[in-house]
Every structure is written in C-alpha cells, then in structure tokens.
C-alpha cells in the first residue's frame, strides 16, 4: 500500500455542521476553511448553495475573496428532480452558479429510498443520476457521487445499488463515494462490500462513514485497505448524531501507520493546533481523549509508565506526539512515583534530577493531598505551587486577616437574593478591607479579593476566570461531603490558561483556595515580586 495515494475530502462545513448544537455563521465558515486548507486536505466541501441561503452567500464570498494553497472547493447538492431536466432544475443551476470546480451529488443508492423517500421508480432514479452527472460534467465540472445509504442498500438489493454507481459513471462521474449513512456497518462488512464493488466498476471508490456503531475511523481504514482511494470525514469527528469519521484520525492513521502521503504539505504536524482552533470557532470544547490531538492523547499517569518513559518515551506511546503537533504530558496523581514527579517537574521547567529527598517529599504530599480530595492531573498550576513550596520559595504575596461571606434571599422569590463578601488583608504594606457583591457567594468572594489586591497588584486585572467546576466528593455523606473546585483562568492579553484546585468542607472554602492559587500563580508567571 505504500505507493497508494488517498484523496482526503473534508465535509466539516456541511455534514459536520449538522451536529446538534452547532450553528456555523458565514463568518465562522470563512474562518474554518483556511484552517482546513492549512491542514492539507485535498477537497473542502463548503455546503449546499441554492438550498441553504447562508451557503449561497458563503460560496459567493469564497469565489471573490478566498484562494487556497492546497485544497479545491466543492459544492454539495442533489440530482435533478423527477419530471424535469437537469438544465432547468434551479438547484442544479445553483451548483454551477457557486463557481465551485468540484460538485458532489448525493444520489439514492438504496432502492427503498428511491421508492419511499423520493417516490420515484427505480428507473427514474437511475435517469435522474445519469442525466445530472452528464449535464454538470458537460459544463466542465468534476462531479463526485455520494452514494447515499449505499451499504444498507447493497445488503438489501446489491444489483440495484451497483446500477446507481454505473449510472453515475455513464454520466461522467470520476469518483464514487460509498456512504454508510446510518453508521451501522462494521469493518469486515465494509471490506467485503468495497472489494465486491471494486470488481464491478472501474472508477475511483471512496468512503463516507458515520460513527453510530463507533467504527467510523475503522470503517474508513477498512475501505482503504479494500481498495478505496478517497475518504471523507470531518475535523474533530463533527456531524449529526454521533458524528462522522474524524478526518484527523483517518489521515494520521494513513500517514503514520500505513506510510501513505495523503495530505498536501506538512499540515499533519499542525493538526493539534488546527483541530483546537476550529473547536474555538465552533464553540465546542475539545475532547480531551480524542486520538492524536486530544490533551490526554499522550498523557501518562501511572508511576510505572513514568519510569519507563524516562528511559525511552516510545515504550508507552504508539507514536511520537510531535508528528501531529501534540506533546507528552505527565499527570501527577496518587498513582505518581518519583519518576512521575521528576518528569512533571521537567515539563514545568524544574530540574529535579538527583534530588531524591525532595522527590520523596513531593510524592508523599501529592498522595496525601489526593487522598483528601485534591486532583493535580487537571490542575498543573496548583501542583507547580506545591512544588515551589517544597523547593522553599516564599510565594505569600499578601497576608489574609479574615474573610467572610453573607448570602440572603427572600423565601418564595429566588430573584430577590444577593451575596456579599468582606475580605481583610495586608498587601503592598497596606491593610485593605474590601467588600464585594455578586450573584452568588463565590462571585462575591472573587470581587472582594480583587478589590483588596488591585492597588498592590494591578496585574490581576488581566486574570479572567473562564471555567468553574464543582465536584462533591463522597456524596453519600450528604451535606457533610467534601467539595472540590477546579478553576480555569485565562490571561486576557496573552491567552495563556492555567488551572487550580481547592478542597474544603463546602463550596465557599474550596473556591477561596482555588481562587487564591489562581491569582498567586498568575503573578508568579508575570514575574511579579511581593510588594
């Protein structure tokens, strides 16, 4: 397979955008398309011009304002309607008006869908396919067939499903993409059917896989193994229901595992950055355990792993994270041994080699802390503060005298509630007494603490709380349960993020600890000394 070239077709902007909760604006698509081109995919499908007004506008802007280094642009649409001609069908004409050099036509490849969904005869469906392909190819466009429901249709009536492919070829199609539209196929099904079809048509075959059986990436790989040379998918596995094949996982498998060259340029080494950048645009948080590009894809927690990784990182990794622009991460937890702490310290910029006594103290402290409810694998900033403390650093930027919170509400009227916090501390040589109000006790504490510190440490104005998570530990203890709070903070100017953890008998005390750690860590990273 090493001499095989596979064409990569991304459908994030159309099929991926059908994901529940995703609503891509024209501006969003204009921002995502260049990132997909940077990744190096061969074809970017932009949407359905003529059927979706936003997509019509988008294609107009692409034609006027955008150029691509690696990819060609494709428009998606349907065959002509029954009882008309391709030349007179408005949606077919809209595909030409989009100015896209490639047109992908979705065609009914399951006789049941032709008869029940389109409500046309099997022969009319074949005529609709062939005539639309002939018209568009006659206009000088490359036309790809998306054979909708092909695998289910082939199982029901293989002869008719193959006839739909032959109709597209008769009309000039150069690629026949077999679609597992319902996502229920398994890899051995895909292999068998693709091999069977390849012996009946002399045209490039492709694979469009959905993930309803959890096999979208595996099915795409199986199709390539059986002879397909065109694969479709979406960045980050976006798509309706459980999503489409994750295009990054597919291309990484093909390039890294199979030794194929499927992306144009060196985009694979930027895959992590690009995948996360698109997550920001779609406003869908990255999946930490996503293969190759997830934050946990190369994260190691057990002490046994750490000892081996210190000798040779490849002993516990299936590939080198740098190949996809990711990085190795060491997680500190109650499973940590000295090797884990040493490697984590190195990751954070501390050389702990040969400091056995220090490593022992830190290891013991981590284990005791996690037994009490802390977690450091998701709170690197808090671990770094713990490490700095064991190294003898004094990071007490202020001295707290007291703090308290008052919450009041009127029974029967939840809108008539307020929270007030009072913080007394000394910072910058001045005693400060501040009052903060908020829509809850934690918000009030945050305001009061910032008011008290803003004179001595104006830098904290750039530290913005971006995420707040609460976990009740030992919930069976009821109201006496321990509470853990994880806070994510972002620097408004640099974009750097950090996470801190706090644990206490209630959410207020746990939040106070996490908030204080967050501000202290931010000041350390700013290079600020105690004032």
C-alpha positions as CSV (number, residue, x, y, z in Angstrom):
1,X,0.0,0.0,0.0
2,X,3.0,2.4,0.3
3,X,2.6,3.6,-3.3
4,X,-1.1,4.4,-2.9
5,X,-2.4,7.9,-2.8
6,X,-5.6,8.6,-1.0
7,X,-7.7,11.7,-1.7
8,X,-8.9,13.5,1.5
9,X,-12.3,15.2,1.4
10,X,-13.4,17.3,4.3
11,X,-17.1,17.9,4.8
12,X,-17.0,19.8,8.2
13,X,-18.7,22.9,6.7
14,X,-21.7,20.9,5.5
15,X,-22.1,17.5,7.1
16,X,-20.2,18.4,10.3
17,X,-22.3,21.5,10.7
18,X,-25.4,19.3,11.2
19,X,-24.1,18.4,14.7
20,X,-26.6,19.1,17.4
21,X,-25.9,22.5,19.0
22,X,-23.6,23.7,16.1
23,X,-24.7,26.7,14.1
24,X,-21.9,28.0,11.8
25,X,-22.3,31.5,10.5
26,X,-20.9,32.6,7.2
27,X,-18.0,34.3,9.2
28,X,-17.4,31.0,11.0
29,X,-17.1,29.2,7.7
30,X,-14.8,31.8,6.3
31,X,-12.5,31.3,9.4
32,X,-12.6,27.5,9.3
33,X,-11.9,27.0,5.6
34,X,-8.4,28.4,5.6
35,X,-7.5,26.2,8.6
36,X,-8.7,23.1,6.7
37,X,-6.6,24.2,3.7
38,X,-3.6,24.6,6.0
39,X,-4.1,21.1,7.3
40,X,-3.6,20.0,3.7
41,X,-6.9,18.2,2.7
42,X,-7.4,17.9,-1.0
43,X,-11.1,18.9,-1.1
44,X,-13.1,21.2,1.2
45,X,-16.9,20.9,0.8
46,X,-18.5,24.2,1.6
47,X,-22.1,23.4,1.8
48,X,-25.3,23.4,-0.3
49,X,-25.7,26.5,-2.4
50,X,-29.2,27.1,-3.7
51,X,-30.8,25.2,-0.9
52,X,-29.3,27.0,2.2
53,X,-29.1,30.8,1.9
54,X,-26.1,31.1,4.2
55,X,-24.2,28.6,1.9
56,X,-25.1,30.6,-1.2
57,X,-23.7,33.7,0.4
58,X,-20.6,31.8,1.6
59,X,-19.8,30.4,-1.9
60,X,-20.1,33.9,-3.3
61,X,-17.6,35.2,-0.8
62,X,-15.2,32.3,-1.4
63,X,-15.2,33.0,-5.1
64,X,-14.5,36.7,-4.6
65,X,-12.2,36.7,-1.6
66,X,-10.5,33.4,-0.9
67,X,-7.8,31.4,-2.5
68,X,-6.5,28.0,-1.3
69,X,-2.9,26.7,-1.3
70,X,-3.7,23.0,-1.0
71,X,-7.4,22.3,-1.4
72,X,-10.1,22.6,-4.1
73,X,-13.6,23.7,-3.2
74,X,-16.7,21.6,-3.6
75,X,-20.4,22.3,-3.6
76,X,-22.9,19.8,-2.5
77,X,-26.3,19.2,-4.0
78,X,-28.8,16.7,-5.3
79,X,-29.7,15.2,-8.7
80,X,-32.4,16.9,-10.7
81,X,-36.0,16.5,-9.5
82,X,-38.3,14.0,-11.1
83,X,-40.2,15.2,-14.2
84,X,-37.8,18.0,-15.1
85,X,-34.4,18.3,-16.8
86,X,-31.0,19.0,-15.1
87,X,-30.5,22.2,-17.1
88,X,-33.8,23.6,-15.9
89,X,-33.6,22.5,-12.2
90,X,-32.9,25.6,-10.1
91,X,-30.9,23.7,-7.5
92,X,-28.7,22.1,-10.2
93,X,-28.2,25.6,-11.8
94,X,-27.2,26.9,-8.3
95,X,-24.4,24.4,-8.1
96,X,-23.0,25.8,-11.3
97,X,-23.5,29.4,-10.1
98,X,-21.4,28.6,-7.0
99,X,-18.3,28.6,-9.2
100,X,-17.0,25.6,-7.3
101,X,-14.7,23.5,-9.5
102,X,-16.0,20.3,-7.9
103,X,-19.6,19.3,-7.4
104,X,-20.7,16.4,-5.1
105,X,-24.1,15.0,-5.9
106,X,-26.0,12.9,-3.3
107,X,-27.8,10.0,-5.0
108,X,-30.2,7.4,-3.7
109,X,-28.3,4.2,-3.9
110,X,-30.8,2.1,-1.9
111,X,-33.9,1.1,-4.0
112,X,-36.1,1.5,-0.9
113,X,-35.1,5.2,-0.5
114,X,-35.7,5.8,-4.2
115,X,-39.2,4.4,-4.0
116,X,-40.3,5.6,-0.5
117,X,-38.3,8.8,0.1
118,X,-38.1,10.2,-3.4
119,X,-41.2,8.4,-4.5
120,X,-39.9,7.7,-8.0
121,X,-39.5,4.5,-9.9
122,X,-36.1,2.7,-9.8
123,X,-35.6,3.5,-13.5
124,X,-36.4,7.2,-13.0
125,X,-33.9,7.4,-10.1
126,X,-31.2,6.0,-12.4
127,X,-32.1,8.5,-15.1
128,X,-32.0,11.4,-12.6
129,X,-28.5,10.3,-11.6
130,X,-27.1,9.8,-15.1
131,X,-28.6,12.9,-16.7
132,X,-27.5,15.3,-13.8
133,X,-23.9,14.0,-13.9
134,X,-23.9,14.3,-17.7
135,X,-25.1,17.9,-17.6
136,X,-22.6,19.0,-14.9
137,X,-19.6,17.3,-16.4
138,X,-20.6,18.7,-19.7
139,X,-20.2,22.1,-18.1
140,X,-16.6,21.3,-17.3
141,X,-17.0,20.4,-13.6
142,X,-15.6,17.4,-11.8
143,X,-18.5,15.6,-10.3
144,X,-18.3,13.2,-7.3
145,X,-21.1,10.8,-6.4
146,X,-22.1,10.5,-2.8
147,X,-24.0,7.1,-2.9
148,X,-26.3,7.7,0.0
149,X,-27.3,4.6,2.1
150,X,-25.1,2.5,-0.2
151,X,-24.1,-0.2,2.3
152,X,-27.6,-0.8,3.6
153,X,-28.9,-0.7,0.0
154,X,-26.3,-3.1,-1.2
155,X,-27.2,-5.6,1.5
156,X,-30.9,-5.4,0.5
157,X,-30.5,-5.3,-3.3
158,X,-26.9,-5.4,-4.4
159,X,-27.7,-5.4,-8.1
160,X,-29.7,-2.1,-8.0
161,X,-27.2,-0.3,-5.8
162,X,-24.4,-1.1,-8.3
163,X,-26.6,0.1,-11.1
164,X,-26.8,3.5,-9.4
165,X,-23.0,3.6,-9.5
166,X,-22.9,2.7,-13.1
167,X,-25.5,5.4,-13.9
168,X,-23.2,8.0,-12.3
169,X,-20.2,6.6,-14.3
170,X,-22.2,6.8,-17.5
171,X,-22.8,10.4,-16.8
172,X,-19.1,11.1,-16.2
173,X,-18.5,10.7,-12.5
174,X,-14.9,10.0,-11.7
175,X,-15.3,9.2,-8.0
176,X,-18.0,7.0,-6.4
177,X,-18.1,7.6,-2.6
178,X,-19.9,4.8,-0.8
179,X,-21.8,6.2,2.2
180,X,-22.6,4.4,5.4
181,X,-25.3,6.9,6.0
182,X,-26.8,5.2,9.1
183,X,-23.4,4.5,10.5
184,X,-24.2,0.9,11.3
185,X,-21.5,-1.0,9.4
186,X,-18.6,-2.9,10.9
187,X,-15.1,-3.0,9.3
188,X,-15.5,-6.6,8.0
189,X,-18.8,-5.6,6.3
190,X,-17.1,-2.6,4.7
191,X,-14.1,-4.6,3.5
192,X,-16.3,-7.3,1.9
193,X,-18.6,-4.8,0.1
194,X,-15.9,-2.5,-1.1
195,X,-14.0,-5.4,-2.6
196,X,-17.1,-6.7,-4.2
197,X,-17.9,-3.3,-5.7
198,X,-14.4,-2.7,-7.0
199,X,-14.7,-5.7,-9.2
200,X,-17.8,-4.3,-10.9
201,X,-16.9,-0.7,-11.6
202,X,-13.6,0.7,-13.0
203,X,-13.8,4.0,-11.2
204,X,-12.2,5.5,-8.0
205,X,-14.1,4.4,-4.9
206,X,-14.4,6.5,-1.8
207,X,-15.8,6.0,1.8
208,X,-18.1,8.3,3.8
209,X,-18.5,6.9,7.3
210,X,-20.7,7.8,10.2
211,X,-19.9,6.8,13.7
212,X,-23.2,5.4,15.1
213,X,-21.5,2.0,15.7
214,X,-18.3,3.6,16.9
215,X,-16.5,2.4,13.8
216,X,-16.3,5.4,11.5
217,X,-12.5,5.7,11.5
218,X,-12.0,1.9,11.5
219,X,-14.5,1.6,8.6
220,X,-12.6,4.3,6.7
221,X,-9.4,2.4,7.2
222,X,-11.1,-0.9,6.1
223,X,-12.3,0.8,2.9
224,X,-8.8,2.0,2.0
225,X,-7.5,-1.5,2.8
226,X,-10.1,-2.9,0.4
227,X,-9.2,-0.5,-2.4
228,X,-10.8,2.8,-1.8
229,X,-8.6,5.8,-2.7
230,X,-10.9,8.6,-1.5
231,X,-12.0,9.2,2.1
232,X,-14.4,11.7,3.6
233,X,-14.8,13.0,7.1
234,X,-15.0,16.0,9.5
235,X,-12.5,17.7,11.7
236,X,-12.9,16.5,15.3
237,X,-15.4,13.9,14.2
238,X,-18.2,16.5,14.0
239,X,-21.5,15.5,12.4
240,X,-25.1,14.7,13.2
241,X,-26.0,12.0,15.8
242,X,-22.6,10.5,16.9
243,X,-20.7,12.3,14.1
244,X,-18.6,11.5,11.0
245,X,-15.2,9.9,10.8
246,X,-12.7,12.1,12.4
247,X,-10.6,13.3,9.5
248,X,-7.5,13.9,11.6
249,X,-7.5,10.3,13.0
250,X,-8.0,8.9,9.5
251,X,-5.2,10.8,7.9
252,X,-2.9,10.3,10.9
253,X,-3.5,6.5,10.6
254,X,-2.9,6.6,6.9
255,X,0.3,8.6,7.0
256,X,1.8,7.4,10.3
257,X,0.7,3.8,10.4
258,X,0.4,3.0,6.7
259,X,3.2,5.2,5.3
260,X,0.9,6.9,2.8
261,X,1.2,10.5,1.7
262,X,-2.4,11.8,1.8
263,X,-2.2,15.4,2.9
264,X,-0.6,18.2,0.9
265,X,2.3,19.9,2.6
266,X,3.2,19.3,6.3
267,X,-0.2,20.0,7.8
268,X,-0.2,16.9,9.9
269,X,2.4,18.4,12.2
270,X,0.0,21.3,12.8
271,X,-3.1,19.0,13.3
272,X,-3.4,19.6,17.1
273,X,-3.3,23.4,16.7
274,X,-5.7,23.4,13.8
275,X,-8.2,21.0,15.5
276,X,-8.2,23.1,18.6
277,X,-8.5,26.4,16.7
278,X,-11.6,25.0,14.9
279,X,-13.0,24.0,18.3
280,X,-12.8,27.6,19.4
281,X,-14.6,28.8,16.3
282,X,-17.4,26.2,16.6
283,X,-17.6,26.9,20.4
284,X,-17.5,23.2,21.1
285,X,-14.9,22.3,23.7
286,X,-12.1,20.0,22.5
287,X,-12.5,16.3,23.6
288,X,-9.5,15.6,25.8
289,X,-9.4,11.9,24.9
290,X,-9.6,12.5,21.1
291,X,-7.0,10.3,19.4
292,X,-3.8,12.0,18.3
293,X,-4.8,15.6,19.1
294,X,-6.6,15.4,22.4
295,X,-5.0,16.9,25.5
296,X,-4.9,13.4,27.1
297,X,-3.7,11.6,23.9
298,X,-0.1,11.4,25.2
299,X,-0.7,12.0,28.9
300,X,0.8,9.5,31.3
301,X,-0.3,9.0,34.9
302,X,0.9,5.7,36.4
303,X,4.3,5.7,38.1
304,X,5.3,2.6,36.2
305,X,4.8,4.4,32.9
306,X,6.8,7.4,34.1
307,X,9.8,5.2,35.0
308,X,9.8,3.6,31.5
309,X,9.2,6.9,29.7
310,X,12.2,8.5,31.5
311,X,14.3,5.8,29.7
312,X,12.5,5.8,26.4
313,X,9.2,7.7,25.7
314,X,8.3,5.3,22.9
315,X,7.9,2.4,25.4
316,X,4.4,3.7,26.3
317,X,3.4,5.7,23.2
318,X,2.1,4.3,19.9
319,X,3.7,7.2,18.0
320,X,5.6,10.4,18.6
321,X,3.2,13.2,19.6
322,X,5.3,15.8,17.6
323,X,4.1,14.1,14.4
324,X,0.7,15.6,15.0
325,X,1.8,18.7,16.8
326,X,0.9,17.4,20.2
327,X,3.1,16.8,23.2
328,X,3.9,14.4,26.0
329,X,2.3,15.2,29.4
330,X,2.9,13.8,32.8
331,X,0.0,13.7,35.1
332,X,0.5,14.0,38.8
333,X,-1.8,11.9,41.0
334,X,-1.9,9.5,43.9
335,X,-0.5,6.9,41.4
336,X,2.6,9.0,41.0
337,X,6.0,7.8,41.8
338,X,9.3,9.8,42.0
339,X,9.8,9.3,38.2
340,X,6.5,10.9,37.5
341,X,7.3,13.9,39.7
342,X,10.7,14.3,38.2
343,X,9.3,14.3,34.6
344,X,6.4,16.6,35.5
345,X,8.9,19.0,37.1
346,X,11.0,18.9,33.9
347,X,7.9,19.7,31.9
348,X,7.2,22.7,34.1
349,X,10.8,23.9,33.9
350,X,12.3,22.4,37.1
351,X,15.4,20.2,37.1
352,X,14.8,17.7,39.9
353,X,17.3,15.0,38.8
354,X,19.2,13.6,41.7
355,X,17.1,15.3,44.4
356,X,15.8,12.1,45.9
357,X,14.7,13.6,49.2
358,X,12.8,16.4,47.6
359,X,11.1,14.0,45.2
360,X,10.1,11.8,48.1
361,X,8.5,14.7,50.0
362,X,6.6,15.9,47.0
363,X,5.4,12.4,46.2
364,X,4.2,11.8,49.7
365,X,2.5,15.2,49.8
366,X,0.7,14.6,46.5
367,X,-0.5,11.2,47.7
368,X,-1.9,12.6,50.9
369,X,-3.5,15.5,49.2
370,X,-5.3,13.3,46.6
371,X,-6.5,11.1,49.4
372,X,-8.1,14.2,50.9
373,X,-9.9,15.0,47.6
374,X,-7.4,17.1,45.6
375,X,-6.6,16.3,42.0
376,X,-3.5,17.6,40.3
377,X,-3.7,15.8,36.9
378,X,-6.2,18.6,35.9
379,X,-4.6,21.4,37.9
380,X,-1.0,21.9,36.8
381,X,-0.8,25.3,38.4
382,X,-1.7,24.1,41.8
383,X,0.9,21.3,41.5
384,X,3.5,23.9,40.5
385,X,2.7,26.0,43.6
386,X,3.1,22.8,45.7
387,X,6.4,22.1,44.1
388,X,7.6,25.7,44.6
389,X,6.6,25.4,48.3
390,X,8.7,22.3,48.7
391,X,11.6,24.0,47.0
392,X,11.5,26.6,49.7
393,X,10.0,29.5,47.7
394,X,8.0,32.1,49.6
395,X,5.1,33.0,47.4
396,X,2.9,34.7,50.0
397,X,2.1,37.9,48.1
398,X,-0.3,39.1,50.8
399,X,-1.4,38.2,54.4
400,X,-5.0,37.4,55.0
401,X,-6.6,38.6,58.3
402,X,-10.1,37.3,57.8
403,X,-12.8,36.8,55.1
404,X,-16.4,36.1,55.3
405,X,-19.5,35.8,53.1
406,X,-23.1,36.6,53.7
407,X,-26.0,35.4,51.5
408,X,-29.5,36.5,51.8
409,X,-32.7,35.6,50.0
410,X,-36.5,36.0,50.3
411,X,-38.5,32.8,50.6
412,X,-40.6,32.3,47.6
413,X,-38.7,34.8,45.4
414,X,-35.5,33.3,44.1
415,X,-34.8,36.5,42.1
416,X,-34.5,38.5,45.3
417,X,-31.2,37.2,46.5
418,X,-27.8,38.7,47.0
419,X,-24.3,37.8,48.2
420,X,-21.8,40.0,49.9
421,X,-18.2,39.1,50.9
422,X,-15.8,41.0,53.1
423,X,-12.0,40.5,52.9
424,X,-9.4,41.9,55.3
425,X,-5.7,41.5,54.3
426,X,-2.4,43.3,54.0
427,X,-0.8,43.8,50.6
428,X,1.8,46.2,49.5
429,X,2.3,47.4,53.1
430,X,-1.3,48.5,53.4
431,X,-4.2,47.0,55.3
432,X,-7.1,46.6,53.0
433,X,-10.8,46.0,53.9
434,X,-12.9,45.4,50.8
435,X,-16.5,44.5,50.2
436,X,-17.6,42.6,47.1
437,X,-21.1,41.9,45.9
438,X,-22.0,39.2,43.4
439,X,-24.7,36.9,42.1
440,X,-23.5,34.2,44.4
441,X,-21.1,33.7,47.3
442,X,-18.1,32.6,45.1
443,X,-18.7,35.6,42.7
444,X,-18.8,37.9,45.7
445,X,-15.5,36.5,47.2
446,X,-13.8,36.9,43.8
447,X,-14.9,40.5,43.6
448,X,-13.8,41.3,47.2
449,X,-10.4,39.7,46.8
450,X,-9.7,41.5,43.6
451,X,-10.7,44.8,45.1
452,X,-8.4,44.3,48.0
453,X,-5.4,43.4,45.8
454,X,-5.8,45.8,42.8
455,X,-3.8,48.6,44.4
456,X,-0.7,46.5,45.2
457,X,-1.1,44.1,42.2
458,X,-2.8,45.7,39.3
459,X,-1.7,42.8,37.1
460,X,-4.6,40.7,38.4
461,X,-6.9,42.7,36.2
462,X,-5.7,40.5,33.3
463,X,-6.6,37.3,35.1
464,X,-10.1,36.2,34.0
465,X,-12.0,33.2,35.3
466,X,-13.1,31.2,32.3
467,X,-14.4,28.0,33.8
468,X,-15.6,26.8,37.2
469,X,-16.3,23.2,38.1
470,X,-17.6,21.7,41.3
471,X,-17.4,18.1,42.4
472,X,-18.9,16.7,45.5
473,X,-16.6,14.0,47.0
474,X,-18.1,11.1,49.0
475,X,-21.6,12.2,48.1
476,X,-23.0,9.5,50.4
477,X,-22.0,11.7,53.3
478,X,-24.8,14.2,52.2
479,X,-24.3,17.7,53.4
480,X,-21.2,16.7,55.3
481,X,-19.4,15.8,52.0
482,X,-16.1,17.3,50.9
483,X,-16.2,19.7,48.0
484,X,-13.7,20.1,45.2
485,X,-13.5,23.1,43.0
486,X,-11.5,23.4,39.7
487,X,-11.0,26.8,38.3
488,X,-9.6,27.7,34.8
489,X,-8.1,31.2,34.5
490,X,-7.1,32.9,31.2
491,X,-4.8,35.8,30.7
492,X,-6.8,38.4,28.7
493,X,-3.7,39.6,26.8
494,X,-1.6,36.5,26.2
495,X,-4.3,33.9,26.1
496,X,-2.4,31.7,28.5
497,X,-4.6,29.4,30.6
498,X,-4.0,27.7,34.0
499,X,-6.0,25.5,36.3
500,X,-6.1,25.4,40.1
501,X,-7.8,23.2,42.6
502,X,-9.3,23.8,46.0
503,X,-10.8,21.4,48.5
504,X,-12.9,22.2,51.6
505,X,-15.9,21.2,53.7
506,X,-18.1,23.5,51.5
507,X,-18.0,25.1,48.1
508,X,-17.1,28.5,49.5
509,X,-13.9,27.4,51.3
510,X,-12.9,25.2,48.3
511,X,-13.5,28.1,45.9
512,X,-11.4,30.5,48.1
513,X,-8.4,28.2,47.9
514,X,-8.7,27.7,44.2
515,X,-9.1,31.5,43.6
516,X,-6.1,32.4,45.7
517,X,-3.9,29.9,44.0
518,X,-5.1,31.2,40.6
519,X,-4.0,34.7,41.4
520,X,-0.7,33.7,43.0
521,X,0.2,31.5,40.0
522,X,-0.7,34.3,37.6
523,X,1.6,36.8,39.5
524,X,4.5,34.3,39.5
525,X,4.2,33.8,35.8
526,X,4.1,37.6,35.3
527,X,7.4,37.8,37.2
528,X,5.9,39.9,40.0
529,X,7.7,40.0,43.4
530,X,5.9,40.6,46.7
531,X,5.2,44.3,47.2
